[in-house]
Amino acid sequence: MKTPYLLITVLALLLVQCTQKSVREPSSVKRNPTAERVTFEQCSNEKRLYLEPALALMSPEYLTSNEHQQDKRIPIKCVQFAQRNFSGHYAQCASEEARPTISSNRPCMSEPYVMLSYNAYHDVMDCFNLDPREFYLQIMIESGFHINAINKTGFDSGISQFTANGIKRVTANNLVERTRRVLLESSRPSCQRISSVVGHFNVDAFSVQKRCSMISLPKNPYRAMLFNYLHTMLDQITLDRALSDLPEVYDVLTPRLKRQLTYLAYNRGMTGTKRLLSGYAQNRKQVSHQITEQDLDLNQNLSQVKKILRLEPSKREALKKAKIRNMSFAEYAVIHGATYVSDMAAAGDYVQRHMGNSCGEM
C-alpha cells in the first residue's frame, strides 16, 4: 500500500517548511481583545473532578500557555464556548488499556483541563502548518473539544471521536510510529511535544476495542489530535483519485471545497462521500443543470429542508425522487441522511452569532 509512504513524504516536506518560516496570522482575522481575558471554572462537585489527578501529574508545558512559540491561534474562549455547548456523553478510564465507563458527568473545565485541550489542538495545527480556524468547527461538533467525549454506544471516542475503522486506517503500516519519528527530527517545539507524549506503538500495540486508548491522559488529547490529522491527510490524498471519474464535480473543486468534502469524508467515509456526490451529479443531469462551485459549498442555510423533514418526514422519499433544479449538494446530502452536513452548518451559524469571526468557519 503506497499511500502511507506518500503521506510520510508530505509530512517531512511540511515540517521542513515549518522550520524555515513562521506563519503569520492573516490580516483579515480580527481578534476581539476581550476574548483573551478568560476565567476558568472552579468545581466543588467531586463527580466532576475525576480528571484532575491525571492532570496534576502532567508536565506544566502541556498545561500552560505557549503562545510565544506560535503566531497563529484562536482565542481560548472559543474552546471554552465549544466545551460549554457540548451535550454528549463522557468517559472515565482507569488506564489506557481499560474499557471506558460512560456517564453524563462533564469534567470540570478548570484551567489545566481547558489549556490541555487548547494546547493539543494548537500544537497539531502549528506543527503541520495548518490554520486552526479551518478545523475548529469539525472538533466542535465531534467532541466540543472535550478530551473524554464518547458517544452513547461507546464506539466513537475522544476529542476527535475515532471509530474502530478510523483507528485501523491510521495505524496501518506503522504509520503513526513512522510519523512520530519524523516529528522527533523537527526543531519546532510543538512537534516535539506531540512526539514526546503520544507514546510508542504500532498497529498491534493496542486493540481498537480499548476505547480508552483515545481518551486517557497523558497520551491524549495529543494522540487523538494526531490521529485526526493523519486521517484527514489520508483523505486529502485520496480525494482526487476518488473523484477523478466525476469530472462534473472534480472540475469545479477549489481548495476550500476539498477541505469541506474532507470533513464530510471523516464522518461518512470516502466511499460514502463519493456515493453522495455521484448521486448528486446524476440528479443534476436529470434537470440539465451544470454543477457550479456554489452548488458544492457545504456552508448553506439548510433550515428550510431540515424543517420540512422534521415536520413531514414522509416527504423524504418524495424529495429524493423530485426533479428540483435549484438544489445544492448540501440540501441533497441532508435529504439523503447525511446529517453531519447540517450539523456543521448549524454549528457555524451558532458560533458566528455568539463569537463572531474569531473562532473559525467552514
C-alpha positions in Angstrom: 0.0 0.0 0.0 1.7 3.2 -1.2 -0.5 5.9 0.3 1.1 5.9 3.8 4.6 6.3 2.4 3.4 9.2 0.3 1.9 10.7 3.5 5.2 10.5 5.3 6.9 12.3 2.4 4.3 15.0 2.7 4.8 15.3 6.4 8.5 15.7 6.0 8.1 18.5 3.5 5.6 20.2 5.7 7.9 20.0 8.7 10.9 21.4 6.7 8.7 24.3 5.6 7.8 24.9 9.3 11.4 25.1 10.3 12.2 27.6 7.6 9.5 30.2 8.1 6.9 31.3 10.6 3.2 31.5 9.8 1.7 34.9 10.2 -2.0 35.4 11.0 -3.9 36.8 8.0 -4.8 40.4 8.4 -8.4 39.5 7.7 -8.6 37.7 11.0 -9.6 40.3 13.6 -9.5 39.3 17.2 -11.8 40.6 19.9 -9.5 41.9 22.6 -12.0 40.9 25.3 -11.9 37.3 24.1 -8.4 36.9 25.5 -9.5 37.8 29.1 -10.7 34.5 30.3 -11.8 32.9 33.6 -11.9 29.2 34.3 -14.4 27.0 36.2 -13.9 26.3 39.9 -15.6 23.0 40.8 -16.6 21.7 44.2 -18.6 18.7 42.9 -16.3 15.6 43.3 -18.1 13.8 40.5 -16.7 16.4 38.0 -13.1 16.4 39.3 -12.2 12.9 38.0 -9.6 14.1 35.5 -7.8 16.4 37.9 -5.4 13.8 39.4 -4.1 12.8 36.0 -3.8 16.5 35.0 -1.7 17.2 38.1 0.8 14.6 37.0 1.4 16.1 33.6 4.4 18.4 32.7 3.5 22.1 33.1 4.5 22.8 29.5 1.3 21.0 28.4 -1.0 22.9 30.8 0.3 26.5 30.5 0.3 28.9 27.6 3.0 28.5 24.9 1.6 31.4 22.9 5.1 33.0 22.5 6.0 29.9 20.3 3.1 30.2 17.9 1.9 33.0 15.7 -1.5 31.7 14.7 -4.1 30.9 17.4 -7.8 31.3 18.1 -8.9 32.7 21.4 -9.2 30.4 24.4 -12.8 31.4 24.8 -13.6 29.6 21.5 -12.6 26.3 23.1 -14.5 27.2 26.3 -17.5 28.0 24.2 -17.4 24.6 22.4 -17.0 22.8 25.7 -19.9 24.6 27.4 -22.2 23.8 24.5 -21.4 20.1 24.1 -24.4 18.0 25.1 -22.9 14.5 24.6 -21.6 11.8 27.0 -18.3 11.5 28.7 -16.0 8.6 29.6 -13.9 7.7 32.6 -10.9 5.5 32.1 -8.9 3.7 34.8 -6.0 3.2 32.3 -5.2 3.3 28.6 -6.0 -0.4 28.4 -9.3 -0.2 30.3 -12.8 -0.2 28.9 -14.4 3.2 29.4 -17.2 3.9 31.8 -19.8 6.2 30.2 -21.5 8.9 32.3 -23.1 12.3 31.9 -20.7 14.0 34.3 -18.9 16.7 32.3 -15.3 17.1 33.5 -14.5 20.3 35.4 -13.5 22.9 32.9 -10.6 24.0 35.1 -7.6 25.9 33.8 -5.4 22.8 33.4 -8.2 21.0 31.5 -9.0 23.8 29.1 -5.4 24.6 28.5 -4.5 21.0 27.7 -7.2 20.8 25.1 -6.3 24.2 23.7 -2.6 23.4 23.6 -3.0 20.0 22.0 -5.2 21.5 19.2 -2.8 24.3 18.5 0.3 22.2 18.7 -1.0 19.9 15.9 -2.1 23.0 13.9 1.3 24.7 14.4 3.4 21.5 13.8 1.8 20.8 10.5 1.4 24.4 9.4 -2.4 24.4 9.5 -4.9 27.2 10.2 -6.7 26.5 13.5 -9.8 28.4 12.2 -10.3 25.9 9.4 -10.6 22.9 11.8 -12.4 24.5 14.7 -16.0 23.6 13.7 -15.1 19.9 13.0 -13.7 19.4 16.5 -16.5 21.4 18.0 -19.3 19.2 16.6 -17.3 16.0 17.1 -16.5 16.4 20.8 -16.9 20.0 21.9 -13.1 19.9 22.5 -13.7 17.5 25.4 -10.8 15.1 25.9 -13.1 12.3 27.1 -16.1 12.8 24.9 -17.8 9.5 23.8 -21.0 8.6 22.1 -23.7 6.8 23.9 -22.8 3.5 22.2 -19.2 3.8 23.4 -17.7 3.4 19.9 -16.8 6.9 18.9 -14.3 8.2 21.4 -12.0 11.1 22.4 -11.6 14.6 21.3 -11.6 13.5 17.6 -14.3 10.8 18.0 -12.4 8.0 16.5 -14.1 4.8 15.4 -12.6 1.3 15.0 -12.2 1.7 11.3 -10.6 5.1 11.7 -8.1 3.6 14.2 -7.3 0.7 11.9 -6.8 3.0 9.0 -4.4 5.4 10.8 -2.4 2.6 12.4 -1.9 0.6 9.3 1.7 0.1 8.0 3.0 1.5 11.3 2.1 5.0 10.0 1.8 6.6 13.5 5.2 5.4 14.7 6.9 6.5 11.5 5.2 9.9 11.7 6.4 10.2 15.3 10.0 9.6 14.2 9.6 12.4 11.6 8.3 14.7 14.4 11.2 13.9 16.6 13.6 15.3 14.0 11.8 18.6 13.8 13.2 21.7 15.7 9.7 23.0 16.2 8.6 22.8 19.9 5.0 21.9 19.0 6.2 18.9 17.0 8.5 17.8 19.8 5.7 18.0 22.4 3.5 15.8 20.2 6.1 13.1 19.6 7.1 13.1 23.3 3.6 12.4 24.7 1.7 10.3 22.1 3.6 7.1 23.0 5.5 4.5 21.1 3.2 2.0 19.4 2.3 0.4 16.1 -0.8 -1.3 14.7 -0.5 -4.2 17.1 0.2 -2.1 20.2 -3.4 -1.7 21.3 -6.8 -3.1 20.5 -9.4 -0.9 18.8 -11.8 -2.3 21.3 -10.0 -0.4 24.1 -11.5 3.0 23.5 -9.6 4.4 26.4 -6.5 4.5 24.2 -8.1 7.5 22.5 -9.2 9.1 25.8 -6.9 8.5 28.7 -4.3 11.0 29.9 -1.4 11.8 29.4 -1.2 10.5 25.9 -4.5 12.2 25.0 -5.7 14.5 23.7 -2.4 14.7 21.7 -2.7 11.2 20.4 -6.3 11.7 19.3 -5.5 15.0 17.6 -2.5 13.5 15.8 -4.7 10.6 14.6 -7.3 13.2 13.4 -4.6 14.9 11.4 -3.3 11.7 9.8 -6.8 10.6 8.9 -7.5 13.9 7.3 -4.3 13.9 5.3 -5.1 10.4 4.0 -8.5 11.6 2.9 -7.0 14.6 1.2 -4.5 12.5 -0.6 -7.2 10.0 -1.9 -9.8 12.6 -2.6 -8.5 13.5 -6.1 -8.3 9.8 -7.1 -11.7 9.1 -5.7 -13.4 11.9 -7.7 -11.3 11.7 -10.9 -14.1 9.8 -12.7 -16.7 12.6 -11.7 -15.4 15.4 -13.9 -18.6 17.5 -13.4 -17.7 17.6 -9.7 -13.9 17.4 -9.9 -13.5 20.3 -12.4 -15.2 22.9 -10.1 -13.5 21.9 -6.8 -11.5 24.6 -5.0 -9.1 24.1 -2.0 -12.0 25.3 0.2 -14.5 22.8 -1.2 -11.9 20.0 -1.0 -11.5 20.8 2.7 -15.2 20.7 3.2 -15.5 17.3 1.5 -12.7 16.0 3.6 -14.7 16.9 6.7 -17.6 15.0 5.3 -15.4 12.0 4.5 -14.2 12.0 8.1 -17.7 11.3 9.1 -19.2 9.3 6.2 -16.0 7.7 4.8 -14.6 8.4 1.4 -16.9 5.7 -0.2 -20.0 7.2 1.3 -18.9 10.7 0.3 -18.3 9.7 -3.3 -21.7 7.9 -3.3 -23.4 11.1 -2.3 -21.5 13.1 -4.9 -22.2 10.6 -7.6 -25.9 10.7 -6.8 -25.9 14.4 -6.8 -24.2 14.6 -10.2 -26.8 12.2 -11.6 -29.6 14.2 -10.0 -28.3 17.4 -11.7 -28.1 15.7 -15.1 -31.8 14.9 -14.8 -32.6 18.6 -14.7 -29.9 19.6 -17.2 -28.0 21.6 -14.6 -24.3 22.1 -14.8 -22.7 21.9 -11.3 -21.0 25.1 -10.1 -18.7 25.9 -7.2 -21.6 27.4 -5.3 -23.6 24.2 -5.7 -21.0 22.2 -3.8 -20.4 24.7 -1.0 -21.5 23.0 2.2 -21.8 26.3 4.1 -25.5 26.7 3.3 -28.7 27.7 5.1 -30.3 24.4 5.5 -33.1 25.5 7.8 -35.9 25.0 5.2 -35.1 21.5 4.2 -34.5 20.5 7.8 -37.9 22.0 8.8 -39.6 20.1 6.0 -38.0 16.8 7.1 -38.7 17.4 10.7 -42.4 18.3 10.3 -43.2 16.0 7.4 -40.7 13.1 7.5 -42.8 11.2 4.9 -41.6 13.8 2.3 -38.0 12.5 2.4 -38.7 9.8 -0.2 -40.6 12.2 -2.4 -37.7 14.8 -2.2 -35.2 12.1 -3.2 -37.1 11.5 -6.4 -38.1 15.1 -7.1 -36.5 16.9 -10.0 -35.6 20.2 -8.3 -33.4 22.5 -10.4 -32.1 24.7 -7.6 -30.8 22.1 -5.2 -27.4 22.4 -3.6 -25.3 19.4 -2.7 -25.7 20.3 1.0 -29.5 20.0 0.6 -29.2 16.8 -1.4 -26.9 15.3 1.3 -29.3 16.2 4.1 -32.3 14.7 2.2 -30.2 11.5 1.9 -29.5 11.3 5.6 -26.1 13.0 5.8 -26.9 14.9 9.0 -23.2 15.8 9.5 -23.5 18.5 6.8 -26.4 20.2 8.5 -24.8 19.8 12.0 -21.7 21.6 10.7 -23.6 24.4 9.0 -25.8 24.9 12.1 -22.7 25.0 14.3 -21.1 27.6 12.1 -24.2 29.8 12.3 -24.3 29.4 16.1 -20.7 30.2 16.6 -21.0 33.2 14.3 -23.9 34.6 16.3 -22.2 34.3 19.7 -18.5 34.6 19.0 -18.3 36.5 15.7 -15.5 35.6 13.3 -12.8 34.9 15.9 -13.2 31.1 16.1 -13.5 29.5 12.7 -15.5 28.9 9.6 -16.3 26.2 7.1 
